[in-house]
Amino acid sequence: GYSIDAQYQGRGLMQEFMPPCMDYMFKHFNMHRIMATYMANNDRSAALLERLGFAKETYAKSYLNIADTWGDHVLTALVNPVHKKAGVYC
């Protein structure tokens, strides 16, 4: 997961910070895919992940308990571009 303090939200910082982290995970750990979930009502997270190339995979009802409330989440993933180009994915 990811989070940023409220005072820094809306400044494009996650858009700046996440690509190097994703690149590091793909290159140094040879990860096949990165998954990210977000609360169904979190439009900013949805937009960020879409801009970063994550694809929506499913909608999970009562997926995670946050502050004593079970919330629905959207599950997304991004396949390693090197693997994708080589056809090493399902």
C-alpha positions in Angstrom: 0.0 0.0 0.0 0.9 3.6 -0.1 -0.1 6.7 1.8 0.9 10.3 2.1 0.2 12.8 4.9 -2.9 14.9 4.2 -0.9 18.1 4.1 1.0 16.8 1.0 -1.9 15.4 -0.9 -3.0 16.9 -4.2 0.5 18.1 -5.1 1.4 15.3 -7.5 4.1 13.9 -5.2 2.9 10.3 -5.4 3.0 10.6 -9.2 6.6 11.6 -8.8 7.6 9.1 -6.1 6.0 5.9 -7.3 7.6 5.3 -10.7 11.2 5.1 -9.3 9.9 2.7 -6.6 8.1 0.6 -9.2 11.2 0.6 -11.4 13.3 -0.5 -8.5 11.0 -3.4 -7.7 10.9 -4.6 -11.3 14.6 -4.2 -12.0 16.3 -5.2 -8.7 13.9 -7.8 -7.5 12.7 -9.0 -11.0 9.1 -8.8 -9.7 6.6 -10.1 -12.2 3.8 -7.8 -11.1 2.9 -5.2 -8.6 -0.6 -5.1 -7.1 -2.3 -2.1 -5.5 -5.8 -1.8 -4.0 -7.8 1.3 -3.2 -11.0 2.1 -1.5 -13.8 2.1 -4.0 -14.7 5.7 -3.1 -11.1 7.0 -3.5 -11.1 8.7 -6.9 -7.6 10.2 -6.4 -6.0 6.8 -5.9 -8.0 5.4 -8.8 -6.7 8.2 -11.1 -3.1 7.9 -9.8 -3.0 4.1 -10.4 -4.5 4.6 -13.9 -1.9 7.2 -14.8 0.8 4.8 -13.6 -0.5 2.1 -15.9 -2.2 -0.2 -13.4 -5.1 -2.2 -14.8 -8.3 -2.9 -12.8 -8.7 -6.6 -12.1 -11.7 -6.9 -9.8 -13.9 -5.3 -7.2 -13.7 -6.9 -3.7 -16.6 -6.4 -1.3 -15.8 -6.1 2.4 -12.1 -6.4 1.5 -10.3 -4.6 4.3 -11.2 -3.3 7.7 -10.2 0.3 8.2 -11.2 2.1 11.4 -13.7 -0.7 12.3 -15.4 -0.6 9.0 -15.2 -3.2 6.3 -14.8 -1.4 3.0 -15.0 -2.4 -0.6 -11.7 -2.1 -2.6 -10.7 -2.1 -6.3 -7.8 -4.5 -7.0 -5.3 -3.4 -9.7 -2.0 -4.7 -11.0 0.9 -3.7 -13.2 2.9 -6.4 -15.0 6.6 -5.9 -15.3 7.0 -4.3 -18.8 10.1 -6.5 -19.6 8.1 -9.6 -18.9 5.1 -8.3 -20.8 7.2 -7.5 -23.8 8.8 -11.0 -23.7 5.3 -12.6 -23.4 6.2 -14.0 -20.0 2.8 -13.4 -18.4 -0.6 -14.9 -18.3 
